[in-house]
C-alpha cells in the first residue's frame, strides 16, 4: 500500500512547484500525471522531421517584473529568452495599417471594463462606444479601431461576440519575454533534484475519497494510494467534468461531492480554444520583423447597431460556415521565429472558431486561412510562396486532459472560482485558473502551487 504525506494530481508547473516545495521540507510526495510526460500545457515539441523544437503550449514569460519563473531563469542563467517588443507590423487585408487607432482601442477597452449594468460581449461594448464617441472619431478611426480591438480575440481564444467585455483584457501587465530556449529548460530547472521515482506518469486519477485519516486516491487502472493531503492541479475544464460529465475521460469523482461554493461557479468559468500553427520553411523570406499583428476586415455592423446577441461560447462552425470562413475574417498574431529563436518558421496564434478547423485538419484549412496572410506579410502572391517544409497545429481542445488551451471568460463569468482557492479541508487546488496573481499565465500556476504547498506546511506546523 502506497502512502504519502501529499499526493499531487497533475505534473504541470503548478504541481511541480507544489511537489518540489514540499519535498524540500522533507515531506513525502507523489506527482500523478495522466500523460506520458510532465509539464502539462508547458510542452516543447520536437517534430520528427525538423532540427528545431517548438513550444506549442506557453511561449512567453509574461509580466516579467513580477514573474518568479522569469526571475529564477534570470538568476540561474539557464534559460534563453528574448524581449520581442522592438518591432511589430500591423497588417490588414489591405496591407499595413496606417490609421492611428491605438489610443481609440485603449479607450474602448477602458469603456468595456467599466461600463455600468450587466456584462455584455465585447462586440456590443465596442458598438456602444462608437455610438457614444462617434462625433469625436474620424471615418478611418471608426473603420479600423474595431478591427484592432479584435486582437482581444487572441488571448481570449474566441470571436468577440462570445466573450465578456468586462473580463476581455488579461489581468496582468508588464513586459513579456519569449522563451527562445524552450519551456522544457524551465521545467528541467524547476524539477531538478526531485526524485524521479516520485513522478508517476500515465496515471489517470478517477476518484478522490476523503477518509478518516486523509484521502484515498483511485486510478483508472484500479490502483489505490493514500495521503494526508491532495493538491489537484488539473485544468479547470477537466475539473468541471466531475459535475458536467463524470464518465468522460479524465473526469475525477469526489467523495463527498465538491461543495456548492465550488460547483455553483462551474457554469461561470470557461476554457478557451486558442490554437497555434507552425509553418517551417527551408529559409525565411518574410521581413525581419519580430511580430506581425494581423487584423481582420472591418465589421460594418458595429456602426449600425448597439447590441449584438452573444454567440454560444466556443461554438464550432457548421460545414457550411466553415466553407465561408476566410483569411482576414479573424485576427492572428504571427511570431517570426527566425528572430526570436533562429528557426526559419512562423508561429500563428489563432482564436476559435478558426482554431478548431486548423486543429481538425491543418493541411486542408491552412492554405485557405493562413497562407493568404503569409503572402500578404511577405509581399508575395500566394501562388509564389515556397512549399513549407513542415506544418502542424496544436490539439489542446481535443486533448482529453486539457480540453482547451487556457482559461477564458464568457459573458457573466467570474474571473476566478474562489471556492477553489479556499479548498476543502485537506483537498487543495492549484493552476493558472485558480489564482488572481498571474491568472491564465504559467507564472500564475507556479505561484498557486507554492501557495498550496505553504498552506499544507503551515497546517503541519512547519
N, C-alpha and C positions, 0 to 999 in steps of 0.2 A: 504494500500500500504506500503510495507516494503522498507525503505530507510536507507542506512548506509554510513558511510564515505568510507569504504573499504570492498569489497567482496573478499574472498579468495577461489579459486576453488581448492579443494583437501586438505585433512587433513592429509597428510604425515608430516614428520618432517619439511620440508620447509614451508608448510602452517601454521603449528603450531607455528613455530618460528616467522613468519611474524605477525600472529594474536596476539600472546601474547605480542610482542614488541609494536605493535600499540595500543593495549588495555591498556598497562601500561602507555601510554601517554595521555589517555583519549579519544581516537578515538573510534567511534562505528564500530564494525566489525562483519562479519558473515563468518563462515567456512562452506563451502558447500562440502559435501563428498558423492560420489556416493555409496560407500559401506555402510554396516550396522555397521561399526566400524571405528575408527580413526587409523592412523598410516601408511597407505599405504603399502609400502614394508618393513616396520618395523612391524613384526607380530609374537607375541609369542602365539603359538597354543598349547592348552592342549587337546590331544586326549581323547575321552570319556572313553577309556578302559586302561588308563595309569595314574599313580600317578605323572608323570613328565610333564613339559611343555617344548616346543622346539621352538627356534627361526627359523622360516622357511624363513624369509627374511634376513635382515642384522644380522650378528652374532658377529662381532668384532668392537671394537673401532680401526679404522685404524689410522696410523700416529699420535700416541698418543702425541708426543711432541707439535703438533700444532692443536690438535683436541679439539674444545671447548666443545663438548658433554662429552668427557672424563674428561676434567678439571672441568666441572660442577659436574659430579659424584664424582670426587675426593674431591672437596670442600665440597659437601653436605654429602658425605659418605653414600649414599643411594642406590648404585648400586654395586653389586658384580662383580668383573672382575678377569681375570686370564691371565697372560702373558704366553701363551702356546708356549714357544720358547726354552724350556730346553731339550726336547728330540724329535727326529723325525727319523723315519726309512724310507729309500728309498727302495721300494720293486719293483722288476720287475717280468716278467713271469718266470725267472729262480731263483728267490729268492732275497735276499738282494743285492743291487748294491755295488760292491767292487771297481770298477774303479773310480779314482779321475777325474771326468769330470766337476766339478763345475766351475773352472776357465775358462774352454773352453766355457761353456754355457754363462758365463758372457761376454766373448769376442764376441760370436755370437750375443748376444743382442746389444752390442755396434755397431757392424758392421751393424746390421739390422736398427738401428736408424739413422745411419749417412751415409749409402751408397748413392752415387750420383745417379742422374737420377730419373725416375719415380718410384713411390711407387710400391712394389710387395708384394705378400703374404709371410708369414714367412717361409714357406717351401722352396720357391725359394731362399730367402736370406740365409737360412741355407746351401743349396746346393752350392751357390756361395762361401760362407765362406770355406766350405770343399775343394773346388777346389783351392781356394787361399792359404789356410793354411795347406792343406793336408800333405805336406812334413814334417811339424813340429809335426804331431799328430801320436800317436800310433794306431794300429788297434783297440784296446779297446776303445780309445777315439772317433775314427770315428764311432764305433758301437753304443756307449751308449750316447754320447753327444746330438745327435738329439732327442733321447727319453726323456732325462731330459729336454731339451729345450721345448719339447711339453707340459710341465706343464703350459706354457703360454696359452694353450687352456682353462684352468680353469677360470682365471679372464676374458678372452675374450669370454668364453662361446661357442666356435666354434672350429672345427678342423682347423689345422694350414694352410691349403691351402685356407681358406675362409677369413682370416682377415689380416689387414695391418701389414707389418713388421715394418714400421716406428712408428706405434702407439701401438705396441704389449705390451709394458710394462706399468703398472699402473703409472699415472703421479704424484703420491705422494710417499714419502719414510718415513721410521721411523718404530718404533716398533708397533706391533699390540697386543691388549689385547682382549681376548674372553670375551664376556658379559655373564658370567656364571649366573648372576641373572636374565637375560632376558631383552630384549629391552622394554618390557612392563613397567618395572620400570623406564626406561629412559623417555618414553612418559609421564607417570604419573607425573614424576618430572617436566618435561618441561611445561606441560599444567596446573600445579597446580595454582589455583587462577583465571583461565579463566572461564567466565560464561558458564555453560553447555547449557543454552538456546540460546547461540550464535553458537552452533555447530548443523548443520542440516545434519544428516546422511540420507542415502537412497535418496539423492537429486542429480539427474543426470542433469548436465547443458547441454543444447542443443544449445543455441545461446547467444553470447555476442555482443551487438549492441551499437555503440557509439551514444550518444545523445548530445544535446546542453549543458547539464549540467553535463555530465559524461557518465554513461553506464547503459543500460538495460540488465538484465540477465534473460533469459527464461529457465525454467526447462523442463524436459521431460514430466512432468505432466501438462505443460501449465501455471504454475505459473510464475509471473514476480516480480522481485525486482530491486531496483535501487541503484547505488553507484557512488561516485565521482571517485574512482579508483577501478581497478580489478587486483588481482595478480593470475595468472594461474600457478598452480604447478603440473598439471597432467604430467605423463611420456611423454617423447619425442615421443615414439611410438604411443601414443594416440593423441597427439597434431597434428602429421603429417596426421592423418585421415581427418582433415579439408580440405586437398587438395587431398589426395590419395583415400579416401573412405568416403565421407561426410555423407553417410547414415548408416554407421556402428555404432554399439553400443558404446557409449562413445564419439563419434565424436562431436566436437563443431563447429558450423558455426560462423564465424566472419564477422560482418558488420561494416565498409567495410572489404574487404578481407585483410588478413595479407600482408604486403608489400613484394616485391620480395627480399629485403635484407634478409628476413627470409625464404620465401618459396623456393627460388632458392637453398638453402642449405639443404632442406629436403632430397634430394636424396644423400647427402653426410654425413648423420648422420643415425646411425642404433642402434638397440637394440639387445641384445644377449639372449641366451636361457640357461644360466647356471641353472642347477637344483640341488635340494638337496633331498636325500633319507635318511630316518631314519630307522635303524634296532634296535629295542629294544628287549632285552632278559631278562630272569629271573635273570641272573647274568652274569658278564663279564668273558670271557675265553680267551682273547687276551692279548698280552704283555702290561705292564704298560708303554706304550709309548704315548706321547701326540698326535702326528700326524703320520700318515702313508702316505708317498708320493708314489703313485703308478704310475710307468712309463710304457708306452706301449712297445710292441715288437719293435725291431729295424726295421726301414723302409729302406730297402736296396736301394730303388730307388734314395735317395738323393746322393748316391755316383756314380750314373751312368748318371745323368743329372744335368744341372744347371738352368733349367727353368721348372716350373710347372704351368699349367693353373689354374687360380683362380676359385674355385668352387662357385656355386651360394651361396650367403650369407644366412645362416640359412636354407639351403635346407633340407627337410625331406627325409628320406630314402624310397625307394620303398619297397614293401613287400619282394621282393627277396633279396634286400640289407640288410634289417632288419634281415632276416633269417641267413645271413652270419656274421653279427656283433657278436663279442665275447668279453669276458673279456680280458683285456690287449691289445685291439685294440685302446684304448684311455686312456689318463691319468685320474687319480682320486685322490682327496685329501680326506683321511678318518680321521676324528677327533674322538679321544677317549673321549666320553662324560663322561665316568666314572671318568676320572681325572679332566676335566675342570668344570664339574657341578654335579658329583656324581650320574649320571644316567647310568645304565648298557646298554649303547647303543653306536652305531657307526653312525656318520653322514657322508654321502658321498656327495662331491661336484663333479658334473658330467657335462661335456660340451655336446653340441649338436654334432652329431645327437643322441647320446645315451640318452640324457636327454629327448628328445621328446618321445622316446619309453617308458621310465620309467614313464613319466608323463601320457602317454596314458594308460598303464597297468603295474603297478609295480609288481603285482602278477605273471604276465606272464614273464616279462623280468628281474626281479630282480634275480631269480635263475640262469639265463644264464649270466648276465652281471656283477653282483656284488658278488654273493655268492662264485664264484671261488676265488675272491680277499680276502674275509673273510677267506676262507680256507687257502690261502697262507700266509696271515699275522699272522694267529693263529697257523700255523704248523699242521693243521689237513686235512684230506680228506674231500671233500665236503659232502660225504655221512655220515660223522661223526659229522657234525655240528648240534648243538641243534636247535630245531624249534624256530624261533623268536616269541616273544610274540606279536610284533606289527611291521608292515612295512607300511610306507606311503611315498608318494612323493609330492613335491610341484607342483603347477599348474599355475605358473606365466605366462607361454606362452599362455595358453588357457583362462586366466582371461581377460575379455574384457576391464577392467580398468587398466591393466598393459601391456599386450601383449608382455611379455618378462620380464626378471629379472632386467637388468641394461644396461646402455649404452655400446655399442660395436663399433668396428671400422672396416668397410670393407676397402678394398684396395682403396686408393684415397680419403678417407673421411677427413673431418676436425674434429679436436678434439671437438670443441665447435662451435655451430651456434651463432656467435657473435651478430647477429641481435636480438636474444632473450635476450641477456644481455642489449642491448641498449633499448629494449622495444619500444612501440608505444604510445607516449603521456602518458595517464594515465593507459594504459594497460601494465602490467608488467609480468615477467616470473621468476620463481624460481624452483629449483630442482637439483638433482645430475647431470643432463645433461647440465644445464645452468650455468656452472661455471668452472673456471680453478683450483682454490684452492680447493682441496678435490674432484675433478671431479670423479664421479661414487661412492663416499662414502656418508654415511649418514651425516657425518660432512660437506661435501661439500654442500649438500642440505640445511643443517642448516645455514651455512654461507651465502648462496644465499638468504634465507628467510630474514635474518637480513639485507642484502644488499638492498633488495627491500623495506623493512619497513623504512630503513634510507632514501632512495630516496623519499618516499612519505612524510615522516616527514619534510624533507628539503623543498619540494615543498609547504608544508602548513605552513612553517615558524617556525617550532619547533627547 
